[in-house]
Amino acid sequence: MIHAIATLLVFQLAGEVAGRALALPVPGPVLGLALLFAALALLPRMAGMLAPTAGVLLAHLSLLFVPAGVGVVGHLDRLGAEAGPVVLALALSTALAIAVGAGVFVAVARLTGGGRDA
C-alpha cells in the first residue's frame, strides 16, 4: 500500500512540476492524473498494483469533503447574507454545465455518425 500511495504522489508531483515549469494554465494534479492515465495505459501491471489502494481511497473519498463542509458551516452568516448571488451562480453554472455536456454529446454524435449502424 505504501508503494501505491508513493506512486500516486510521485505522479501528482510530476504534474505540479510540469505545470509550473511550463507555466501551463492546467492545475498540476490534473496533469499528474493525465500522466498516471498514460502510464496505466502503457503498463497494465501498474493498474493491478494500484487497484487495491485506489479502492480504499475511493471508499473514503467523502472524508476529503469534511473540510469544505466545515468551511461552509463556519461562514453560514456570510452565506445567508449573500444567498441570492450564490444561488444564482449555482443555478447558472449548473445550466451551463448541462448545456456544454449536451453540446459535446451532439458534436460527438455527429462526428461518429449519430449512432447509425454501418
WODAQUI-V215699 format. One record per helix or strand. SS is the DSSP state (H for helix, E for strand). FROM is the first residue (numbers start at 1). TO is the last residue. If there is no record, write none. Layout:
# WODAQUI-V215699
SS_FROM_TO ; SS_FROM_TO
This chain:
# WODAQUI-V215699
H_2_21 ; H_28_42 ; H_44_59 ; H_61_74 ; H_76_81 ; H_83_111
